[in-house]
Amino acid sequence: MSWTEDDFKKFNARTDRVVKQYDAFEVEPGLFHNGKLVVGESVADLGGLTVAYAAYRKSLEGKPRPKPIAGFTPEQRFFLGWAQVWAQNIRPEAARQRVATDTHPSGRFRINGPLSNMPQFAEAFQCKLGDAMVRPPDKRCQIW
């Protein structure tokens, strides 16, 4: 099965939103990501995290709800696990080099980018519209 011309147009419109979002991410003062350079990885992060969260929720069906650990709900721990994978501390010089050459967004935006687009994240942490980690519905990126 192949994509129709309409499928391709819709996909491109969705990925264009991701490009614009990452273009606005300021890595260092005055230094922004190049959304076109990182779009492949950014789409993969958003799509993969969305599918992983759906699979996680499905894995809980028919089972007792897991108890909070260290004050964090199971949903919060899912998202914290994602964040811990990408947490990093890099020097400004390395950040500048990576922004110019790396097809992967910086760790901070591999975390904040996908999570800010997921209503499930906002729900897990009781974030409200207007909070830094909640993109308005008309600006939210969704691939699948």
Wavefront OBJ file of the C-alpha trace (Angstrom):
o trace
v 0.000 0.000 0.000
v 1.385 3.388 -0.896
v 0.509 6.897 0.109
v -1.887 8.906 -1.970
v -1.013 12.430 -2.985
v -3.464 13.645 -0.319
v -1.779 11.477 2.355
v 1.593 12.970 1.458
v 0.209 16.532 1.594
v -1.295 15.940 5.037
v 1.915 14.383 6.330
v 3.975 17.306 5.010
v 1.602 19.783 6.644
v 2.088 17.991 9.962
v 5.847 17.821 9.644
v 5.939 21.519 8.662
v 4.414 22.280 12.082
v 7.257 20.343 13.700
v 9.817 22.294 11.649
v 8.305 25.597 12.808
v 8.226 24.459 16.426
v 11.902 23.470 16.410
v 12.910 26.621 14.528
v 11.624 28.536 17.577
v 13.614 26.532 20.139
v 16.491 28.677 21.436
v 19.414 26.408 22.304
v 21.708 29.241 23.439
v 20.987 32.975 23.431
v 20.447 33.899 19.787
v 21.028 30.313 18.592
v 17.985 28.428 17.368
v 17.520 24.910 16.096
v 17.189 24.438 12.359
v 13.808 22.710 12.177
v 14.466 21.293 8.707
v 17.716 19.726 9.878
v 16.141 17.984 12.893
v 12.665 17.235 11.517
v 13.283 13.514 10.919
v 14.403 12.810 14.469
v 11.811 15.168 15.942
v 8.969 13.432 14.110
v 10.383 10.070 15.200
v 10.547 11.222 18.831
v 6.987 12.548 18.817
v 5.537 9.577 16.969
v 7.517 7.022 18.951
v 6.667 8.539 22.311
v 2.975 8.760 21.389
v 2.890 5.098 20.357
v 4.943 4.035 23.395
v 2.552 5.820 25.757
v -0.471 4.171 24.083
v 1.240 0.777 24.446
v 2.053 1.530 28.073
v -1.588 2.396 28.815
v -2.730 -0.763 27.017
v -0.326 -2.860 29.108
v -2.160 -1.707 32.243
v -5.599 -2.817 31.056
v -7.220 -5.325 33.357
v -4.557 -4.950 36.022
v -4.638 -3.150 39.351
v -3.457 0.427 39.084
v 0.220 0.703 40.075
v 0.796 2.725 43.209
v 2.693 6.004 43.181
v 6.413 5.734 43.861
v 8.233 8.619 45.520
v 5.064 10.667 45.029
v 4.934 10.113 41.255
v 2.036 8.422 39.492
v 2.717 5.677 36.948
v 1.971 8.145 34.136
v 4.363 10.715 35.556
v 7.066 8.066 35.886
v 6.599 7.131 32.217
v 7.297 10.707 31.141
v 10.115 11.161 33.661
v 11.767 8.067 32.183
v 11.678 9.703 28.757
v 13.200 12.875 30.158
v 15.977 11.002 31.938
v 17.036 9.331 28.692
v 17.743 12.695 27.043
v 18.983 14.776 29.982
v 22.402 16.220 29.230
v 24.765 19.000 30.099
v 26.838 20.269 27.203
v 29.109 23.255 26.765
v 27.850 26.189 24.671
v 30.560 25.525 22.064
v 29.371 21.949 21.630
v 25.747 23.120 21.432
v 26.646 25.554 18.628
v 28.469 22.853 16.685
v 25.634 20.363 17.086
v 22.955 22.847 16.035
v 24.896 23.452 12.818
v 25.572 19.801 11.963
v 23.522 17.306 13.989
v 20.198 15.954 12.707
v 19.181 15.293 16.316
v 17.697 18.075 18.445
v 19.507 18.886 21.656
v 18.503 16.780 24.655
v 16.418 19.522 26.258
v 14.259 19.798 23.163
v 14.037 16.047 22.646
v 12.281 16.229 26.011
v 10.309 19.473 25.808
v 9.351 19.183 22.124
v 7.355 15.961 22.151
v 6.050 16.317 25.706
v 4.672 19.806 25.140
v 2.614 18.410 22.265
v 1.088 15.558 24.261
v -2.162 16.205 26.135
v -1.376 13.002 28.061
v 1.701 14.677 29.551
v -0.284 17.750 30.544
v -2.904 15.546 32.154
v -0.323 13.485 34.052
v 1.231 16.608 35.581
v -1.978 18.666 35.838
v -0.589 21.303 33.463
v -2.994 23.935 32.231
v -3.286 25.770 28.950
v -0.808 28.636 29.148
v 1.775 26.623 31.118
v 5.210 26.405 29.494
v 4.882 22.693 28.718
v 1.441 22.915 27.109
v 1.156 23.914 23.481
v -2.207 25.402 22.549
v -4.329 22.983 20.508
v -3.992 25.134 17.373
v -0.169 24.998 17.668
v 0.145 21.365 18.785
v 2.069 18.973 16.565
v 0.595 15.543 15.967
v 1.964 13.141 13.409
v -0.080 9.960 13.808
l 1 2 3 4 5 6 7 8 9 10 11 12 13 14 15 16 17 18 19 20 21 22 23 24 25 26 27 28 29 30 31 32 33 34 35 36 37 38 39 40 41 42 43 44 45 46 47 48 49 50 51 52 53 54 55 56 57 58 59 60 61 62 63 64 65 66 67 68 69 70 71 72 73 74 75 76 77 78 79 80 81 82 83 84 85 86 87 88 89 90 91 92 93 94 95 96 97 98 99 100 101 102 103 104 105 106 107 108 109 110 111 112 113 114 115 116 117 118 119 120 121 122 123 124 125 126 127 128 129 130 131 132 133 134 135 136 137 138 139 140 141 142 143 144
